[in-house]
């Protein structure tokens, strides 16, 4: 009896062992700072990626659009469903660690006629009730490693969902800023058309009084038509951009409400990028890639456990009687118990190949993780230098637009006073119109660069 008392302790000790390597995060080469960083040296640990997206995008209409997209967008909803699938898979896999029990019951009745004096007629009525238990002991940790793998896949799916959300927030903000830029370009085109129509009227008056030539009138008409033809093109782009936003919102194509103008969207004087090592904890795609390593690492343990014996405990007990009034009496009790061990002897190299496959898949996941980290560092560096240079470009474009405006005003004054030809007016008008449109694009690129920096730093999935 004393020896039997140690049996449960022995079973627990054996079940507590798990073959295979325990997970350790692979080493990655992470620099101490980003290239072309614009972060403040006084607070290197802070990062724009830690900010909530509704604090970065302060346009109330844009915030409402992003809220709607996160609730209705099909990609986000599909990602959420995948999380539910992974949660269910964890429950299925974890169940293999526990015993399985089943209950069975039945009643029967049998009657036969008299065959001879030796075999008289008889009738039998009875029933049975039994409980069976099967437990595949997890001596080598096979089922625990499988559960570890399933949990890692669940965490990877959750980080994949966050990556989808981060991408969606960036896509909605990008599409909205592009829409507001098109609105500004349409407004410029309409304002330019009105101004050029007035100029055409003046030129026609001058022509009727001999103060302008027919060529001047034709060139003035050319300016009007150039501005007029751009309006329907901008209107087309606006409606198509609204359709893009509608689909991101999970809705059918429809009109989109407007908030602040493109020039009123807030910007940052400098980007707090934080430390590159923070990407390992904050970027959803990096965290998802790491969970893939955890799952592959656990699969090595599963492959190793296949080399060891499989041990099972089975038991069954119940009641069986041909007479219902004796159903619960001692003679009707039945039971059996079994202890089985199965050791692979010859598998034709299947087990060794399975282990090599698991190790190769682990190596692949490690390389994929290291590549994901490098790609993340590249994206952050590119977005930081992009934001900085787009700001410089926008500043120069503002100066160019101001100079083009002055040239346009002066050429028109000189033309009215006879000091310039209408060709100079045509050139100045064309340059000013192009400069205004290019300035809108520069303002758009600056804001899109901020969106890219925020997404690259791992922001946008916060709730």
Residue pairs with C-beta under 8 A, 6 or more apart in sequence:
11 137
14 137
14 139
15 137
15 138
15 139
17 139
17 140
17 141
18 140
18 141
18 144
18 145
18 301
18 305
19 140
19 141
19 301
19 304
19 305
19 308
20 141
20 145
20 297
20 298
20 300
20 301
20 302
20 303
20 304
20 305
21 297
21 300
21 301
22 297
23 293
23 294
23 297
23 298
25 290
25 293
26 293
26 366
26 369
26 370
28 280
28 369
28 370
28 373
30 276
30 277
30 279
30 280
30 373
30 377
31 276
31 377
32 275
32 276
33 44
33 275
33 276
34 273
34 276
34 377
34 380
34 381
34 384
35 381
35 384
35 385
36 381
36 384
36 385
36 388
37 271
37 273
37 381
37 384
38 270
38 271
38 273
38 384
38 387
38 388
39 46
39 47
39 270
39 271
39 272
39 273
39 274
40 46
40 270
40 272
43 272
44 274
44 275
45 274
45 275
45 278
46 272
46 274
47 272
47 273
47 274
47 275
47 278
47 282
47 457
48 56
48 268
48 271
48 272
48 273
48 274
48 453
48 454
48 457
48 459
49 274
49 278
49 282
49 283
49 454
49 457
49 458
49 459
50 274
50 282
50 459
51 454
51 459
52 462
53 66
53 169
53 173
53 454
53 459
53 460
53 462
54 63
54 66
56 450
56 454
56 459
57 63
57 66
57 173
57 265
58 266
59 176
59 259
59 260
59 264
59 265
60 259
61 176
61 257
61 258
61 259
61 260
62 172
62 173
62 176
62 259
64 257
65 172
65 176
65 245
65 249
65 256
65 257
66 168
66 169
66 172
66 173
68 249
68 250
68 251
69 76
69 168
69 169
69 172
69 248
69 249
69 250
70 76
70 165
70 168
70 169
71 250
72 249
72 250
72 251
73 168
73 248
73 249
73 250
74 250
75 164
75 168
76 161
76 164
76 165
76 168
77 250
79 157
79 160
79 161
79 164
79 165
80 161
82 157
82 160
82 161
83 154
83 157
83 158
83 161
85 157
86 150
86 153
86 154
86 157
86 158
87 154
89 150
89 153
89 154
90 147
90 150
90 151
90 154
92 150
93 143
93 146
93 147
93 149
93 150
94 147
94 150
96 136
96 138
96 143
96 146
96 147
97 138
97 143
97 144
97 147
98 135
99 133
99 134
99 135
99 313
100 133
100 134
100 135
101 131
101 132
101 133
101 134
102 131
102 132
103 129
103 130
103 131
103 132
104 128
104 129
104 130
104 131
104 132
104 318
105 127
105 128
105 129
105 130
106 127
106 128
107 125
107 126
107 127
107 128
108 124
108 125
108 126
108 127
109 123
109 124
109 125
109 126
110 123
110 124
110 125
111 121
111 122
111 123
111 124
112 121
112 122
112 123
113 121
114 120
114 121
124 322
125 322
125 323
125 324
126 320
126 321
126 322
126 323
126 324
127 320
127 321
127 324
127 327
128 318
128 319
128 320
128 321
129 318
129 319
129 320
130 316
130 317
130 318
130 319
130 320
130 334
131 316
131 317
131 318
132 314
132 315
132 316
133 313
133 314
133 315
133 316
134 312
134 313
134 314
135 312
135 313
135 314
136 143
136 310
136 311
136 312
137 311
137 312
137 313
138 144
139 308
139 309
139 311
140 304
140 305
140 308
141 301
141 305
142 301
142 302
142 305
142 306
145 298
145 299
145 301
145 302
145 305
146 298
146 302
148 294
148 295
148 298
148 301
149 294
149 295
149 298
149 299
149 302
150 295
152 291
152 292
152 294
152 295
152 298
153 291
153 295
155 287
155 291
155 294
156 287
156 288
156 291
156 292
156 295
159 284
159 285
159 287
159 288
159 291
160 284
160 288
162 284
162 287
162 461
163 284
163 285
163 288
163 461
165 460
165 461
166 284
166 455
166 458
166 459
166 460
166 461
167 455
167 460
168 248
168 460
169 455
169 460
169 461
170 451
170 452
170 454
170 455
170 460
171 248
172 245
172 248
172 249
173 451
174 448
174 451
175 241
175 244
175 245
175 248
176 245
176 256
177 262
177 265
177 444
177 447
177 448
177 451
178 241
178 444
178 448
179 238
179 241
179 242
179 245
179 256
179 258
180 258
180 259
180 260
180 261
180 262
180 265
181 262
181 440
181 441
181 443
181 444
182 234
182 237
182 238
182 241
183 238
183 258
183 261
183 262
184 261
184 262
184 263
184 440
184 443
185 234
185 437
185 440
186 231
186 234
186 235
186 238
188 433
188 436
188 437
188 440
189 227
189 230
189 231
189 234
190 231
192 227
192 433
192 436
193 224
193 227
193 228
193 231
196 220
196 223
196 224
196 227
196 429
197 224
199 220
199 223
199 412
199 425
199 429
200 217
200 220
200 221
200 223
200 224
202 416
203 212
203 216
203 217
203 220
203 422
204 217
204 220
206 212
206 216
207 213
207 214
207 216
207 217
212 422
213 422
215 422
216 422
219 422
219 423
219 425
219 426
220 422
220 425
220 426
222 426
223 426
223 429
223 430
226 430
226 433
227 433
242 253
242 254
242 255
242 256
243 253
245 256
246 252
246 253
246 254
246 256
247 253
262 440
262 443
262 444
262 447
263 443
265 447
267 391
267 446
267 447
267 450
268 450
271 384
271 387
271 450
271 453
273 380
273 384
273 453
273 457
274 457
276 377
276 380
278 458
279 286
279 373
279 376
279 377
279 380
279 457
279 458
280 286
280 287
280 290
280 373
281 287
282 457
282 458
282 459
283 376
283 457
283 458
284 458
284 461
285 372
285 376
286 369
286 372
286 373
286 376
286 458
289 365
289 368
289 369
289 372
289 373
290 369
292 365
292 368
292 369
293 362
293 365
293 366
293 369
295 365
296 358
296 361
296 362
296 364
296 365
297 362
299 358
299 361
299 362
300 355
300 358
300 359
300 362
302 358
303 351
303 354
303 355
303 357
303 358
304 355
306 344
306 351
306 354
306 355
307 344
307 351
307 355
308 343
309 341
309 342
309 343
310 341
310 342
310 343
311 339
311 340
311 341
311 342
312 338
312 339
312 340
312 341
312 342
313 337
313 338
313 339
314 337
314 338
314 340
315 335
315 336
315 337
315 338
316 334
316 335
316 336
316 337
317 333
317 334
317 335
317 336
318 333
318 334
318 335
319 327
319 328
319 332
319 333
319 334
320 332
320 334
321 327
321 329
321 331
321 332
326 332
344 351
376 456
376 458
379 452
379 456
380 453
380 456
380 457
382 452
382 456
383 449
383 452
383 453
383 455
383 456
384 453
386 449
386 452
386 453
387 446
387 449
387 450
387 452
387 453
390 442
390 445
390 446
390 449
391 446
393 442
393 445
393 446
394 439
394 442
394 443
394 445
394 446
397 435
397 438
397 439
397 442
398 439
398 442
400 435
400 438
400 439
401 432
401 435
401 436
401 438
401 439
404 428
404 431
404 432
404 434
404 435
404 436
405 432
405 435
407 428
407 431
407 432
408 425
408 428
408 429
408 431
408 432
410 428
411 420
411 424
411 425
411 427
411 428
411 429
412 425
412 428
414 420
414 424
415 421
415 422
415 424
415 425
454 460
